[in-house]
Amino acid sequence: MNEFLTGNEWWWRLARTVAQGVLGVVVANLDLIVGTIAIAPEWRAFVVALVMAALSPLMAEIGMHVDKEGGDLE
């Protein structure tokens, strides 16, 4: 987990980008997945932008609190 969150090699950066993209797609289609809420397209783009803007700093913060050897949160 530590390598995924803090690794600077190209494959770790790619893995983080793919994970963030998948989460963005899930958030964008949450109304279709759940099936009970209808979100207007304008709001859908806004919600996805908010999630993506918060996701990278959140992953960085989690990476700072991961134990270097065991991979557990402090």
TORLUMDREN-852427 format. One line per 8 residues: number of its first residue (from 1); for each residue x, y, z of N, C-alpha, C. Coordinates in pm, 1 decimal. Example, Ala and Ser with C-alpha at 12.3 -4.5 7.8 and 13.67 -1.06 7.14 Angstrom:
BEGIN
1	1319.0 -569.0 780.0 1230.0 -450.0 780.0 1320.0 -330.0 780.0 | 1285.0 -225.0 708.0 1367.0 -106.0 714.0 1290.0 3.0 787.0
This chain:
BEGIN
1	82.9 -119.2 0.0 0.0 0.0 0.0 86.9 125.0 0.0 | 197.8 119.3 73.9 286.4 234.0 81.2 343.8 267.1 -56.1 | 385.8 165.5 -130.4 440.4 189.2 -264.5 335.2 248.8 -356.4 | 212.9 200.2 -345.0 105.7 252.0 -429.1 80.6 400.1 -401.7 | 81.3 439.0 -276.1 48.2 576.4 -239.3 165.4 672.8 -253.8 | 288.2 625.0 -238.3 402.1 718.0 -237.5 505.9 689.8 -344.6 | 494.6 578.8 -417.5 594.2 545.4 -518.6 597.9 647.9 -630.6 | 718.6 682.2 -675.5 733.1 783.3 -778.8 773.6 722.8 -913.0
9	781.8 589.3 -920.5 811.2 525.9 -1047.6 689.5 540.2 -1138.7 | 713.5 526.8 -1268.6 605.3 550.1 -1364.5 489.7 453.3 -1344.4 | 517.2 328.4 -1306.1 407.7 232.0 -1291.1 320.8 262.7 -1171.2 | 378.6 318.8 -1063.5 296.0 356.9 -948.3 213.5 480.1 -980.6 | 271.7 574.9 -1052.9 194.5 692.5 -1094.0 80.6 652.7 -1187.0 | 109.2 558.7 -1278.6 4.4 509.7 -1368.4 -105.4 438.0 -1290.1 | -68.0 355.4 -1193.7 -166.4 283.4 -1113.0 -255.4 380.8 -1035.4 | -195.6 487.0 -979.8 -276.1 587.1 -908.7 -370.4 659.5 -1003.7
17	-322.7 691.3 -1123.3 -406.1 759.9 -1221.5 -522.8 672.0 -1263.8 | -496.6 544.0 -1287.8 -603.5 451.9 -1325.7 -704.0 437.4 -1212.0 | -656.5 423.8 -1088.7 -747.5 411.1 -973.9 -834.5 535.8 -959.6 | -774.9 653.2 -976.4 -852.1 776.5 -967.7 -952.5 786.2 -1082.0 | -914.8 741.4 -1200.1 -1006.6 742.4 -1313.5 -1124.9 649.2 -1292.1 | -1098.0 531.5 -1237.8 -1206.3 436.1 -1210.2 -1301.4 494.2 -1106.3 | -1246.2 554.0 -1002.1 -1333.4 615.9 -900.8 -1413.7 730.8 -960.4 | -1352.8 807.7 -1049.9 -1424.9 915.5 -1116.1 -1540.8 864.2 -1199.7
25	-1519.7 754.1 -1271.2 -1626.8 695.1 -1351.9 -1737.8 641.6 -1262.4 | -1701.3 579.0 -1151.8 -1803.5 528.4 -1059.3 -1885.8 644.0 -1003.4 | -1819.9 752.3 -964.3 -1892.9 867.5 -910.7 -1981.2 930.5 -1018.2 | -1928.9 937.7 -1141.7 -2006.8 998.1 -1250.0 -2132.1 917.7 -1280.0 | -2126.9 787.4 -1262.4 -2241.2 701.9 -1294.5 -2310.6 647.4 -1170.5 | -2291.2 713.5 -1058.4 -2351.4 667.1 -933.4 -2502.9 662.0 -941.4 | -2562.7 757.0 -1009.8 -2708.5 754.9 -1021.2 -2756.1 635.6 -1103.7 | -2679.4 595.6 -1203.1 -2716.3 476.8 -1280.6 -2693.4 349.2 -1201.5
33	-2587.9 347.3 -1120.7 -2556.2 228.9 -1041.4 -2660.0 208.2 -932.1 | -2692.5 314.8 -861.1 -2788.8 305.3 -751.5 -2930.5 292.8 -805.7 | -2961.2 371.5 -907.2 -3091.6 362.0 -971.8 -3204.1 435.9 -904.2 | -3175.9 510.5 -800.0 -3284.2 580.8 -730.5 -3273.5 732.2 -743.8 | -3156.8 780.8 -777.5 -3133.8 924.8 -784.8 -3108.3 962.2 -930.1 | -3162.2 1074.4 -972.8 -3132.4 1125.1 -1106.2 -3053.6 1255.1 -1091.8 | -2931.2 1254.3 -1137.1 -2845.1 1372.5 -1126.5 -2836.6 1438.9 -1263.2 | -2857.0 1569.4 -1265.6 -2847.1 1644.8 -1390.7 -2703.1 1640.3 -1441.6
41	-2685.2 1640.8 -1573.1 -2548.9 1632.9 -1629.2 -2457.0 1745.0 -1581.1 | -2510.3 1863.8 -1560.1 -2427.3 1974.9 -1511.2 -2373.6 1945.0 -1372.4 | -2457.9 1890.4 -1285.3 -2416.4 1857.5 -1148.9 -2324.9 1736.9 -1145.7 | -2345.6 1643.7 -1237.9 -2260.7 1525.2 -1244.9 -2116.5 1566.8 -1270.8 | -2095.5 1656.7 -1365.4 -1959.4 1704.4 -1394.6 -1900.4 1776.7 -1273.9 | -1980.8 1853.5 -1204.9 -1934.2 1926.1 -1087.1 -1894.3 1830.2 -974.9 | -1975.3 1728.6 -950.7 -1947.1 1631.5 -844.6 -1820.2 1552.9 -877.3 | -1804.7 1510.9 -1002.5 -1683.8 1438.1 -1042.8 -1560.5 1525.5 -1025.1
49	-1569.6 1652.8 -1062.0 -1456.2 1744.1 -1045.6 -1420.5 1760.1 -897.4 | -1519.9 1769.5 -811.2 -1493.1 1780.6 -667.5 -1426.5 1655.1 -613.3 | -1475.4 1539.9 -653.2 -1416.2 1414.0 -606.2 -1272.9 1401.8 -654.9 | -1248.5 1430.7 -780.5 -1113.5 1418.6 -835.8 -1019.3 1519.9 -771.3 | -1067.6 1639.3 -740.4 -983.4 1740.2 -676.8 -946.5 1701.0 -533.9 | -1034.6 1630.3 -465.5 -1008.1 1590.6 -327.7 -933.3 1458.1 -318.4 | -939.3 1377.2 -422.9 -883.6 1242.6 -416.3 -730.8 1240.7 -410.5 | -665.1 1320.3 -491.0 -519.1 1319.3 -493.6 -458.1 1365.4 -361.1
57	-502.4 1478.3 -304.4 -448.6 1516.1 -173.7 -483.6 1415.3 -64.2 | -599.9 1353.4 -72.7 -638.9 1252.4 24.7 -546.4 1131.3 16.6 | -514.5 1086.7 -103.9 -422.4 974.2 -120.1 -282.7 1010.4 -69.7 | -239.8 1133.4 -92.7 -108.9 1177.1 -44.0 -105.4 1179.4 108.6 | -212.3 1225.9 170.3 -218.5 1230.7 317.2 -218.2 1090.5 376.5 | -292.6 999.7 316.1 -292.2 861.1 363.4 -153.3 801.5 348.3 | -86.4 832.1 236.9 48.6 782.3 213.8 148.4 830.1 317.8 | 128.7 948.9 373.1 219.9 999.7 476.2 201.5 927.4 608.9
65	85.6 865.5 629.6 57.3 799.3 756.4 68.5 647.6 749.6 | 113.2 596.7 637.6 131.2 453.1 623.1 268.1 415.3 676.0 | 271.7 310.2 755.2 397.1 260.1 809.7 486.0 211.6 694.9 | 612.7 246.6 698.4 703.9 215.0 588.3 728.0 65.2 571.4 | 722.9 -14.1 677.6 751.7 -156.7 666.0 624.7 -241.0 657.9 | 531.3 -216.2 745.1 417.0 -304.9 755.7 301.3 -269.0 666.0 | 289.6 -144.8 625.7 179.2 -103.7 542.3 53.4 -69.8 621.3 | 62.0 -64.1 753.2 -54.3 -31.1 835.1 -59.6 118.3 860.5
73	-181.1 167.8 881.5 -196.3 308.5 915.6 -149.3 332.1 1057.8 | -91.7 447.8 1079.6 -45.1 483.3 1214.9 -159.5 531.9 1298.9
